Amino acid sequence: MWTYSNAPATVTRDEVRLLVGDTDSTDQLVSDEEITWALAQGPAMLAASRIAEAIAGRYSRRADKEVGQLSVKASQRAKAYLAIARRLQLRADISAGSPYAGGISI
């Protein structure tokens, strides 16, 4: 089942959908049940990170295709969702008070 009520401030499932960009009913990416599972693992930001990783996994299984001048690059979509997952994970860590130090190398 897929639902989006455009109420991310009050419906946690909608918050997760908004964070990963799954708000278009004509291009559904994950089910309500998958979001419910991710929310059972932790707060919305962390759940959204897990959902973005799952979407990336789906796209990584698809091949890039070209027919004439038309091309579909599933690998680019997978990379984009992995970047979203990393950004959401970082935001979840920061909001949870986990220490973060950017730009440090040993």
N, C-alpha and C positions, 0 to 999 in steps of 0.2 A: 504494500500500500504506500502511496506517496501523497502527502498533504503539505501545503504551505498556506498559512493564513495571514502572512504579511504582518506578524506581530512579534518581532524578535525581542522586544522589551519585556514581553509577558509570557511568551511560549518558548521554552528552551529549545525545542526541536527546530523552531523557526530561526532561532539565533544560530544554531549550528549550520543550518542550510544557508543562511545569509553569509556566514564566515567562509564557507567553501564555494559559494556561488551556485548553489543548487536550488534556485528559486524559479526556474522556468519549467512549467508543467509539460511543455512540449519536448523538453530535453532533460528528462529525469536521470539523475546520477546514482542516488542511493535511496533505499526504502526507509520508511519510518522505523521499521524494526531494526535496521542496521544502526540508525541514529540512537534508538533506545538502548541498544547494546553498548554503543560507545559512551553514552551518558552514564551507564551503570559503572563504567570504569573510572569516571572522574568528572570534573567540572566541564562546562560547555566549551571553553577554549581548548582544553586537552582533548575532549571528544571530537571537536572539529579537526584538530590535528590528525587524529587517528582516521577520521573519515577521509581527509585529504590524502593520506597515505594509501588508503584502500582504493580510492579513485585512481591514484597514480599507478597502483598495481594492475588495475584493470586495463588502463591504457598501455602499460608496458607490455602486455601480452599481445597487443594488436600490432600488425605490421604497418610500416609506412607504405603508402600506395601512390602510384602516379599513373595517370592515364592522360596522355597528351599534355596539355598545360595545366590540367587539374591535378592537385596533389593533396593528400590527407596525411598529415604528420602526427601520428599517434605518439611517437616518441617525444615530440615537443610538448604535447599535452601532459604526458607523464612527468616530464621535467618540471613543467609549470606547477603541477599539483604537489610535487615533492618540495618545491620552493615554498608553496603555501603552507604545507605541513610543517616545515622547519620554522617559518615565521610564527605560526600559531603556537608551536611548541615553545618557542622563545618567549612569546607573550604570556603563555600559561606559567612558565617558570618564573618570570618576573613578577606576575601578579600573585604567585604563591609565596614570594619572598625568597626564592632560591638565589644564591649568589651568582652574579654574572660579571665577567670582565671581558670586554671586547677588545680585540686587537693585541692581545698578549701572546707572545710566542717565546718558546724556550730554545 
